[in-house]
């Protein structure tokens, strides 16, 4: 009897001690479960809309536009040779050789070649209409007699400097006498002519 009471006392004491250290059932179950790994939360920033920056418009200076318009206006000469490409015969003996817009008029014959300014001017006035057509007459009529020959010495200056016959505000006829040695000095035996812009 005494042994039984003692055993009960020991069991009771053990039960009291165990009660103080025993955890609630829910807590024990929670600790027994395997821990779920934490999944990191990745936040993606909202896409930023691309901003289209328009390309700057080209700046056209007014002066550039005017210069371009003037260049286009000057690109067409008011006169073009009427003689065909290559060599042609002109009235009264001279010949003309055309290479694009440049024409060379040759007159190396005893009755036409000259070193006399007035004779050379008469030759120019008579042959230019055959080179450019009768419309050139209105241009030549504005040049007084002697106005071609008096632009410089026929055999020493004009072959280099040339003769200028104005056509309009933008164009002029450029004419260069050419010489060869003669018995009494250089003789003018041909001239080359073209219509050029005044800036050239």
PEQUISUL-V825001 format. One record per helix or strand. SS is the DSSP state (helix for helix, strand for strand). FROM is the first residue (numbers start at 1). TO is the last residue. If there is no record, write none. Layout:
ss = {SS;SS}
from = {FROM;FROM}
to = {TO;TO}
//
This chain:
ss = {helix;helix;helix;strand;helix;strand;strand;strand;helix;helix;helix;helix;strand;strand;strand}
from = {2;25;62;86;91;95;102;114;117;134;149;158;163;171;185}
to = {21;32;74;89;93;99;106;114;132;140;151;161;166;182;197}
//
